[in-house]
Amino acid sequence: MNGNNNRDVDQELLQAARQTYNALPLDPPNRSQEDEMTLETFILQPDTIGFITVANMAFRDYIRSRPYIRIGTYLPLGNYVVAYTNIGNLDRIYSELRVEFLNFYPALFTILDQESNVAAGITPILHQPHLNLTGRGVLLGFVDTGIDYTKEAFRYEDGSSKIKYIWDQTIAGNPPEGMHFGSVYTQENINEALKAEDPAAIVPHADTVGHGTFLASVAGSREQGTYQGVAADAEIIAVKLRTAHPYFQENVALPYSEDEVFETTGLILGIQFIFDRARELNCPVVICLAIGTNSVAHDGHANVEEYISALSNQESCVFVVAAGNESNSRRHTNGLLSQTNDIESIKVRVEADIARLSTLIVHKGWDRISISVKSPGGETLERVPILLGREVRTRLIFEGSTIRVFYFQDNFNGMIVVTIDLPTDGIWEINLHGDLII
């Protein structure tokens, strides 16, 4: 599909969404209140969830009769659309669309660790004057926890800022065109703030975690000496990701309950924002990502992976992505159920004071596999029958741990999510039962 056709799909999706949303019966019952909301207001509601799917003709036809789905942003390079709905509709939409579980439900990303320029061999290169590798004329983009724009590291000698844009997804009021949430601050806004007695009164953005500021400092600090950045003369576009919705933190079952957890939707939109600004400024851009996840397919075909690949094929757009912190942590395993009634056991060692253990098991969609669990103390969750899209929850009597099992199915894979809240330390056994192996 060429660029013109993509744009046609964009307009058709938007028009169909508006028409059906205003004309068809409201769902859920309290939709009458949401009906009067602008999209920007609807996105900010505590029960509103975002998801990403392919913007094909089937999806366009699907939303015609479902006014509770509202179209947010069309992403032409990947032919994706970011849409929004009430939490209560999400599982039904997933079931009806029959899309891949690992792509439909946003993956959750967390920040990665920090390493030094010296260890990477960068500092010696910076000291080679004939190379003149300063980053002048290049943009650095960061999709992370934000940036401390008041730091000297991000100012020129005259005190003005080298930051071209900040998109803070957590502050409502001035969203980028087509993005519908957050607030954008320009270089002019930032320079005005830097001259003010109270910068936050003009640009209320802050990096409360510090990870994004650190990353931007490593790549683009203008301070001399120890903290000189890799590309000191490059200018910066920073995106502060909004925290993942509690629904996903709880039900997609990653073991985090903190602010440094982000969704695929915010990440992809942040990348697109940087890419769009770079095109407007006619500058090459390097987009730096130092967040990671274990909840995508690991085969290059997750929507975020394919989207990054699509942008990487565009002229003057380069990605630098952290490899992760868990190369030797044995976070993954595999096994084989060769015939019906086979049993495969996954043993997981849990350290003391772990709040939650979560495990995602993926198998071929034509097989039927069920789960049983045994705790370190010998308590068991007996074999849980396959109930697609439903949660089975059991609290162990003596150890106090709560085990939850979810079964999901799409056209290609079966997925089993097992979470254990307040797991006792020791060896947990997750047993896979081959109910039907093709």
ChimeraX attribute file (.defattr): number of C-alpha atoms within 10 A of each C-alpha:
attribute: neighborCount
match mode: 1-to-1
recipient: residues
	/A:1	8
	/A:2	8
	/A:3	11
	/A:4	10
	/A:5	11
	/A:6	20
	/A:7	15
	/A:8	11
	/A:9	19
	/A:10	22
	/A:11	13
	/A:12	14
	/A:13	26
	/A:14	17
	/A:15	15
	/A:16	19
	/A:17	25
	/A:18	17
	/A:19	15
	/A:20	19
	/A:21	21
	/A:22	13
	/A:23	11
	/A:24	13
	/A:25	15
	/A:26	17
	/A:27	18
	/A:28	13
	/A:29	8
	/A:30	9
	/A:31	14
	/A:32	12
	/A:33	9
	/A:34	17
	/A:35	16
	/A:36	11
	/A:37	12
	/A:38	10
	/A:39	16
	/A:40	17
	/A:41	14
	/A:42	22
	/A:43	21
	/A:44	15
	/A:45	12
	/A:46	12
	/A:47	14
	/A:48	18
	/A:49	24
	/A:50	24
	/A:51	20
	/A:52	23
	/A:53	19
	/A:54	19
	/A:55	20
	/A:56	16
	/A:57	11
	/A:58	10
	/A:59	14
	/A:60	19
	/A:61	13
	/A:62	16
	/A:63	21
	/A:64	19
	/A:65	17
	/A:66	17
	/A:67	23
	/A:68	23
	/A:69	23
	/A:70	24
	/A:71	21
	/A:72	22
	/A:73	20
	/A:74	25
	/A:75	19
	/A:76	20
	/A:77	19
	/A:78	18
	/A:79	19
	/A:80	19
	/A:81	22
	/A:82	21
	/A:83	19
	/A:84	22
	/A:85	20
	/A:86	21
	/A:87	14
	/A:88	13
	/A:89	16
	/A:90	18
	/A:91	12
	/A:92	12
	/A:93	17
	/A:94	20
	/A:95	16
	/A:96	9
	/A:97	14
	/A:98	14
	/A:99	18
	/A:100	20
	/A:101	20
	/A:102	18
	/A:103	20
	/A:104	21
	/A:105	23
	/A:106	25
	/A:107	27
	/A:108	27
	/A:109	22
	/A:110	18
	/A:111	21
	/A:112	17
	/A:113	11
	/A:114	13
	/A:115	10
	/A:116	10
	/A:117	17
	/A:118	10
	/A:119	8
	/A:120	9
	/A:121	10
	/A:122	13
	/A:123	16
	/A:124	10
	/A:125	13
	/A:126	18
	/A:127	11
	/A:128	10
	/A:129	9
	/A:130	8
	/A:131	9
	/A:132	11
	/A:133	15
	/A:134	17
	/A:135	17
	/A:136	12
	/A:137	12
	/A:138	19
	/A:139	29
	/A:140	25
	/A:141	32
	/A:142	28
	/A:143	27
	/A:144	29
	/A:145	30
	/A:146	29
	/A:147	31
	/A:148	20
	/A:149	24
	/A:150	18
	/A:151	14
	/A:152	15
	/A:153	23
	/A:154	26
	/A:155	20
	/A:156	13
	/A:157	8
	/A:158	6
	/A:159	13
	/A:160	18
	/A:161	25
	/A:162	24
	/A:163	24
	/A:164	21
	/A:165	22
	/A:166	27
	/A:167	26
	/A:168	28
	/A:169	26
	/A:170	15
	/A:171	16
	/A:172	15
	/A:173	12
	/A:174	16
	/A:175	18
	/A:176	16
	/A:177	10
	/A:178	11
	/A:179	19
	/A:180	21
	/A:181	26
	/A:182	21
	/A:183	21
	/A:184	22
	/A:185	21
	/A:186	15
	/A:187	17
	/A:188	14
	/A:189	17
	/A:190	26
	/A:191	21
	/A:192	15
	/A:193	20
	/A:194	21
	/A:195	11
	/A:196	12
	/A:197	8
	/A:198	11
	/A:199	18
	/A:200	14
	/A:201	10
	/A:202	15
	/A:203	20
	/A:204	14
	/A:205	24
	/A:206	17
	/A:207	17
	/A:208	13
	/A:209	15
	/A:210	15
	/A:211	21
	/A:212	27
	/A:213	25
	/A:214	18
	/A:215	23
	/A:216	27
	/A:217	23
	/A:218	21
	/A:219	23
	/A:220	26
	/A:221	26
	/A:222	24
	/A:223	17
	/A:224	10
	/A:225	7
	/A:226	9
	/A:227	15
	/A:228	19
	/A:229	26
	/A:230	22
	/A:231	22
	/A:232	23
	/A:233	20
	/A:234	23
	/A:235	23
	/A:236	27
	/A:237	27
	/A:238	32
	/A:239	28
	/A:240	26
	/A:241	25
	/A:242	23
	/A:243	19
	/A:244	23
	/A:245	17
	/A:246	16
	/A:247	14
	/A:248	18
	/A:249	20
	/A:250	13
	/A:251	13
	/A:252	20
	/A:253	23
	/A:254	23
	/A:255	17
	/A:256	17
	/A:257	13
	/A:258	12
	/A:259	13
	/A:260	19
	/A:261	25
	/A:262	27
	/A:263	23
	/A:264	22
	/A:265	24
	/A:266	24
	/A:267	24
	/A:268	19
	/A:269	21
	/A:270	24
	/A:271	23
	/A:272	18
	/A:273	23
	/A:274	26
	/A:275	23
	/A:276	12
	/A:277	17
	/A:278	22
	/A:279	13
	/A:280	9
	/A:281	11
	/A:282	13
	/A:283	15
	/A:284	17
	/A:285	25
	/A:286	22
	/A:287	23
	/A:288	22
	/A:289	21
	/A:290	21
	/A:291	24
	/A:292	20
	/A:293	18
	/A:294	17
	/A:295	19
	/A:296	22
	/A:297	15
	/A:298	10
	/A:299	7
	/A:300	13
	/A:301	14
	/A:302	17
	/A:303	24
	/A:304	21
	/A:305	15
	/A:306	14
	/A:307	21
	/A:308	20
	/A:309	17
	/A:310	14
	/A:311	18
	/A:312	15
	/A:313	11
	/A:314	11
	/A:315	9
	/A:316	15
	/A:317	18
	/A:318	19
	/A:319	17
	/A:320	12
	/A:321	12
	/A:322	15
	/A:323	12
	/A:324	14
	/A:325	12
	/A:326	11
	/A:327	8
	/A:328	6
	/A:329	7
	/A:330	8
	/A:331	10
	/A:332	10
	/A:333	8
	/A:334	9
	/A:335	10
	/A:336	11
	/A:337	19
	/A:338	12
	/A:339	13
	/A:340	15
	/A:341	14
	/A:342	15
	/A:343	17
	/A:344	18
	/A:345	15
	/A:346	14
	/A:347	14
	/A:348	16
	/A:349	11
	/A:350	16
	/A:351	11
	/A:352	11
	/A:353	10
	/A:354	14
	/A:355	14
	/A:356	20
	/A:357	19
	/A:358	16
	/A:359	20
	/A:360	17
	/A:361	15
	/A:362	17
	/A:363	18
	/A:364	16
	/A:365	16
	/A:366	15
	/A:367	16
	/A:368	17
	/A:369	29
	/A:370	19
	/A:371	25
	/A:372	18
	/A:373	22
	/A:374	16
	/A:375	21
	/A:376	17
	/A:377	13
	/A:378	13
	/A:379	13
	/A:380	17
	/A:381	18
	/A:382	12
	/A:383	13
	/A:384	17
	/A:385	14
	/A:386	18
	/A:387	13
	/A:388	14
	/A:389	14
	/A:390	12
	/A:391	13
	/A:392	15
	/A:393	15
	/A:394	15
	/A:395	14
	/A:396	14
	/A:397	9
	/A:398	9
	/A:399	15
	/A:400	13
	/A:401	18
	/A:402	16
	/A:403	23
	/A:404	19
	/A:405	23
	/A:406	23
	/A:407	22
	/A:408	20
	/A:409	23
	/A:410	18
	/A:411	12
	/A:412	14
	/A:413	17
	/A:414	21
	/A:415	22
	/A:416	22
	/A:417	20
	/A:418	24
	/A:419	24
	/A:420	25
	/A:421	18
	/A:422	17
	/A:423	24
	/A:424	21
	/A:425	15
	/A:426	15
	/A:427	17
	/A:428	23
	/A:429	19
	/A:430	20
	/A:431	19
	/A:432	23
	/A:433	21
	/A:434	21
	/A:435	18
	/A:436	15
	/A:437	16
	/A:438	12
